[in-house]
């Protein structure tokens, strides 16, 4: 219950909810376009990196709120940085 008062926890929860909403919205948009549409293909390619980066950001704030052991923070920072770079590369490749 103590974590519920931390601003990082609240921000993380809001971003995670936005990520879920964005994923649902992408699916709704994809269903509106016919199979042969280039817009449908582009939305399908961009959906995973965009929602992935939002989930990553949400979990990052969530981690900042609940972390106990600061000894291993650098490992988590490297993990999130690597994942962020991966999702950014996927996003750029999906646009090209």
C-alpha positions in Angstrom: 0.0 0.0 0.0 3.0 2.3 0.6 3.9 2.1 -3.1 0.5 3.4 -4.1 1.4 6.9 -2.8 4.7 7.1 -4.8 4.4 9.2 -7.9 6.6 6.8 -10.0 4.1 4.0 -9.3 1.2 6.1 -10.4 3.0 7.3 -13.5 3.9 3.7 -14.4 0.4 2.4 -13.9 -1.0 5.2 -16.1 1.6 4.5 -18.9 0.8 0.8 -18.7 -2.9 1.5 -19.1 -2.1 3.8 -22.0 0.0 1.1 -23.6 -2.9 -1.4 -23.4 -5.3 1.3 -24.8 -2.9 2.0 -27.6 -2.7 -1.6 -28.5 -6.5 -1.9 -28.6 -6.7 1.3 -30.7 -4.1 0.0 -33.2 -6.2 -3.3 -33.5 -9.3 -1.2 -34.1 -7.6 0.9 -36.8 -6.1 -2.2 -38.4 -9.6 -3.7 -38.7 -10.9 -0.6 -40.5 -8.6 -1.1 -43.5 -8.9 -3.8 -46.2 -6.3 -6.6 -46.4 -4.5 -5.2 -49.4 -4.1 -1.7 -48.0 -0.6 -0.3 -47.4 -1.9 1.6 -44.4 -3.0 -1.7 -42.7 0.5 -3.2 -43.3 2.2 -0.1 -41.9 0.0 -0.1 -38.8 0.7 -3.8 -38.2 4.4 -3.2 -38.5 4.5 -0.1 -36.2 2.1 -1.5 -33.5 4.6 -3.8 -31.7 7.5 -1.3 -31.4 5.2 1.6 -30.3 3.3 -0.5 -27.7 6.6 -2.2 -26.6 8.2 1.2 -25.9 5.2 2.3 -23.9 5.2 -0.9 -21.9 8.9 -0.6 -21.3 8.5 3.0 -20.1 5.6 2.0 -17.8 7.6 -0.9 -16.3 10.6 1.4 -15.9 8.5 3.8 -13.7 7.0 0.8 -11.9 10.5 -0.5 -11.2 11.6 2.9 -9.9 8.7 2.8 -7.4 9.2 -0.7 -6.0 13.0 -1.3 -6.1 14.5 -2.3 -2.9 18.1 -3.2 -3.7 20.0 -0.3 -5.3 23.1 -2.5 -5.7 21.8 -4.0 -8.9 20.3 -0.8 -10.4 23.0 -0.5 -13.1 22.0 -4.0 -14.4 18.4 -2.9 -14.7 19.4 0.4 -16.3 21.4 -1.5 -18.9 18.6 -4.0 -19.5 16.0 -1.2 -20.1 18.5 0.7 -22.3 19.1 -2.3 -24.4 15.4 -3.0 -24.7 14.7 0.6 -25.5 17.3 0.6 -28.3 15.9 -2.6 -29.7 12.3 -1.2 -29.8 13.6 2.0 -31.3 15.4 0.1 -34.1 12.3 -2.0 -34.7 10.3 1.2 -35.0 12.7 2.8 -37.4 12.9 -0.4 -39.5 9.1 -0.6 -39.6 8.9 2.9 -41.0 11.5 2.4 -43.7 
